[in-house]
Amino acid sequence: MMTSARSLGDHLRDWRKLRRMSQLDLALEAEISQRHLSFIESGRSTPSRDMLLHLAERLGVPLRERNPMLLAAGYAPLFAERSLDDPALKPARLAVDMVLKAQEPFPALAIDRHWTLLAANAAIAPLLADVTEKSLLEGPVNVLRLSLHPGGLAPHIVNLAEWRAHLLERLRQQIDTSGDPILGALLKELQELSPGGTPADETKHDYAGIAVPLRLHTSAGTLSLISTTTVFGTPVDVTLSELAIESFFPADEETAAILRKPADG
């Protein structure tokens, strides 16, 4: 969204607008005077690195976008970005693998900020057996595209309209938070996709209003799953700050029995 060629004032104004905050709103939130903030935005005053990071925190600026702000103010980038396989991230990778493994026999997967699949446990593969468009499973796998593409899981999702609306709303919220143009392009692509078939049952199941379930037809039966999202609590690495683990749990006893059966032998 932002580039280091922009001034610090440009960065701050853009993020304020994205957060729908006035100068006064941000000044009050950051516990500084509006005059001080105005001087920073106009370039008449250069904030300390700590003050800049304080403003970024109050604006909810993602770690990835804080580095260009630091550069614009004349400071070195602070937040490293490493591959999840980098030796420096070994403790984090072990933690991800432990969470994924512990979720079995129920499905779980790890994704990045663009919903690219980074890792998955053994319970995921059987759910993808009926995917007809094999290119969706090659190279970087986008989980949202795989879910809603007519050659992916879409024809097998019983409550497709409900699940599709849920995923697109999550994506919209993510775009509102990050301003990421890649996510914006992904949303447009997904909105234009045709499901490629009408699900057999669009009946909504509210599960006492606690969650939107994924109801997926498989050769073993129809699975009803609810999901949770796990993130790292105090990341200072860009990759970790953008990583999420999606864990699926059975929404009924029938689903639990189906998923436990392979593990029981």
C-alpha positions in Angstrom: 0.0 0.0 0.0 2.7 2.5 1.0 6.3 2.9 -0.4 9.4 4.4 1.1 9.4 7.2 -1.5 6.5 8.8 0.2 7.1 11.3 3.1 6.3 10.3 6.6 3.4 12.8 6.6 1.9 11.0 3.6 2.1 7.7 5.4 0.5 9.1 8.5 -2.3 10.8 6.6 -3.0 7.7 4.5 -3.3 5.5 7.6 -5.4 8.1 9.4 -7.8 8.2 6.5 -7.9 4.4 6.4 -8.7 4.3 10.1 -11.2 7.2 9.7 -9.4 9.3 12.2 -8.8 13.0 12.3 -5.6 14.6 13.4 -7.3 15.4 16.7 -8.5 11.8 17.1 -5.0 10.4 16.6 -3.4 13.0 18.8 -5.8 12.1 21.7 -5.2 8.4 21.1 -1.4 8.9 21.1 -1.6 11.4 24.1 0.2 14.1 22.3 -0.9 17.6 21.2 -2.6 18.1 17.8 0.0 20.8 17.2 2.8 18.3 17.6 1.1 15.8 15.3 0.5 18.5 12.7 4.2 19.5 12.8 5.1 15.8 12.2 2.7 15.4 9.3 3.9 18.6 7.7 7.5 17.7 8.0 8.3 20.7 10.4 9.2 18.2 13.1 10.9 14.9 12.9 9.6 12.4 15.5 11.9 10.1 17.5 11.8 6.5 16.4 9.9 5.6 19.6 7.3 8.3 18.8 6.9 7.1 15.3 6.4 3.5 16.4 3.9 4.8 19.1 1.9 6.5 16.4 2.0 3.4 14.2 0.8 1.3 17.1 -2.1 3.7 17.7 -3.0 3.5 14.0 -2.8 -0.3 14.0 -0.3 -0.2 11.2 0.9 -3.7 10.2 4.6 -4.5 10.9 5.2 -4.8 7.2 4.1 -1.2 6.7 6.0 0.2 9.6 9.4 -0.3 7.9 8.5 2.2 5.1 7.4 4.7 7.7 10.8 4.3 9.5 12.6 4.7 6.2 10.6 7.8 5.4 11.7 9.4 8.7 15.3 8.5 8.1 15.5 5.5 10.4 16.6 1.9 9.5 13.9 -0.7 9.1 13.2 -2.5 12.4 11.1 -5.5 11.5 12.8 -8.4 9.8 10.9 -10.6 7.3 12.1 -14.2 7.0 10.8 -17.4 5.5 9.0 -19.7 7.9 11.8 -22.2 7.2 14.5 -19.8 8.2 16.7 -21.1 11.1 15.9 -18.0 13.1 12.3 -18.9 13.1 12.8 -22.5 14.1 11.0 -22.1 17.5 8.0 -20.5 15.7 8.0 -23.2 13.0 8.1 -25.9 15.7 5.2 -24.2 17.5 3.1 -24.1 14.2 3.9 -27.8 13.5 2.9 -28.7 17.1 -0.4 -26.9 16.9 -1.2 -28.5 13.5 -0.3 -32.0 14.7 -2.2 -31.6 17.9 -5.4 -30.8 16.0 -5.5 -34.2 14.3 -7.7 -36.0 13.5 -9.4 -32.7 12.8 -8.2 -30.4 10.0 -5.9 -27.4 10.5 -3.7 -25.3 8.2 -1.4 -22.3 8.4 -1.7 -19.4 6.0 0.0 -16.0 5.3 -1.6 -12.6 4.9 -2.7 -13.4 1.3 -4.3 -16.7 2.3 -1.4 -18.7 0.8 -1.1 -22.2 2.3 2.1 -22.5 4.3 1.5 -25.8 6.1 -1.3 -28.3 6.9 -1.8 -31.4 9.0 -2.7 -34.8 7.7 -6.4 -34.3 8.0 -6.5 -31.7 5.2 -5.5 -33.9 2.3 -8.6 -36.2 2.4 -10.9 -33.1 2.2 -9.2 -32.2 -1.1 -9.7 -35.6 -2.8 -12.6 -34.3 -5.0 -10.8 -31.2 -6.3 -11.0 -31.5 -10.1 -8.9 -28.5 -11.1 -5.5 -29.8 -10.0 -3.7 -26.5 -10.8 -5.4 -25.2 -7.7 -3.2 -27.6 -5.7 0.0 -26.7 -7.4 2.6 -24.0 -6.6 1.5 -21.5 -4.0 -2.0 -22.7 -3.0 -4.5 -19.9 -2.2 -6.9 -21.2 0.3 -9.8 -18.9 -0.6 -9.4 -19.6 -4.3 -9.3 -23.3 -3.6 -12.5 -23.0 -1.5 -14.6 -21.0 -3.9 -13.4 -22.1 -7.3 -15.8 -24.3 -9.3 -13.0 -26.7 -9.8 -12.1 -26.7 -6.2 -14.2 -27.3 -3.1 -17.2 -25.0 -4.1 -19.3 -27.8 -5.7 -19.0 -29.9 -2.6 -19.8 -27.2 0.0 -23.4 -27.9 1.0 -24.0 -24.3 2.3 -22.0 -22.6 -0.3 -23.8 -19.3 -0.4 -23.5 -19.0 3.4 -19.9 -20.0 3.5 -19.0 -17.8 0.5 -20.6 -14.8 2.1 -18.6 -15.5 5.4 -15.3 -15.8 3.6 -15.8 -12.7 1.5 -16.8 -10.7 4.5 -13.6 -11.8 6.3 -11.6 -10.8 3.3 -13.3 -7.4 3.2 -12.5 -6.8 6.8 -8.9 -7.7 6.2 -8.7 -5.3 3.3 -10.2 -2.5 5.5 -7.6 -3.2 8.1 -4.5 -3.6 5.8 -5.4 -1.6 2.6 -3.5 -4.4 0.8 -4.1 -4.1 -3.0 -3.3 -7.8 -3.6 -6.2 -8.7 -1.3 -8.4 -6.2 -3.1 -7.6 -8.0 -6.4 -8.3 -11.4 -4.8 -11.7 -10.2 -3.6 -12.6 -9.0 -7.1 -11.5 -12.4 -8.6 -13.5 -14.4 -6.0 -16.6 -12.2 -6.5 -16.5 -13.0 -10.2 -16.2 -16.7 -9.8 -19.2 -18.9 -10.7 -19.7 -21.7 -8.1 -20.1 -24.3 -10.9 -23.2 -26.0 -9.6 -26.0 -25.7 -7.1 -25.4 -27.2 -3.7 -28.0 -29.8 -2.6 -29.0 -28.0 0.6 -28.7 -24.3 1.4 -30.4 -24.6 4.8 -28.7 -22.5 7.3 -27.5 -24.0 10.6 -26.8 -21.3 13.2 -25.4 -23.6 15.9 -27.0 -21.3 18.5 -25.6 -18.3 16.7 -22.0 -19.0 17.7 -20.4 -19.6 14.3 -20.9 -20.1 10.5 -20.2 -23.8 9.8 -18.5 -25.2 6.8 -20.7 -28.1 5.6 -18.6 -30.2 3.2 -19.8 -33.2 1.3 -17.2 -36.0 1.2 -17.2 -39.7 0.2 -17.3 -40.5 3.9 -20.3 -38.3 4.6 -21.2 -34.6 5.1 -18.9 -32.9 7.5 -20.1 -29.9 9.6 -17.1 -27.9 10.8 -16.6 -24.7 12.8 -13.3 -22.9 12.7 -11.0 -20.9 15.0 -8.0 -18.7 14.1 -4.8 -18.6 16.1 -2.1 -15.9 15.7 1.2 -15.2 17.4 0.6 -12.9 20.3 3.8 -10.7 20.3 5.5 -11.0 17.0 8.3 -8.7 15.9 9.0 -10.5 12.7 6.8 -9.6 9.6 6.2 -13.2 8.6 5.0 -14.2 12.1 2.8 -11.1 12.4 1.0 -12.2 9.2 0.7 -15.9 9.9 -2.5 -17.5 11.1 -3.5 -21.0 11.9 -7.1 -22.0 10.9 -8.3 -25.0 13.0 -11.5 -26.8 12.2 -13.6 -28.6 14.8 -16.6 -30.9 14.4 -19.9 -29.1 14.8 -21.8 -32.3 15.5 -21.2 -35.9 16.7 -21.6 -37.3 13.2 -18.7 -35.2 11.9 -16.5 -36.1 14.9 -17.1 -39.8 14.3 -16.3 -39.5 10.6 -13.0 -37.7 11.2 -12.0 -39.9 14.1 -12.6 -43.1 12.2 -9.4 -43.2 10.1 -7.4 -42.6 13.3 -9.1 -45.4 15.0 -8.1 -47.7 12.3 
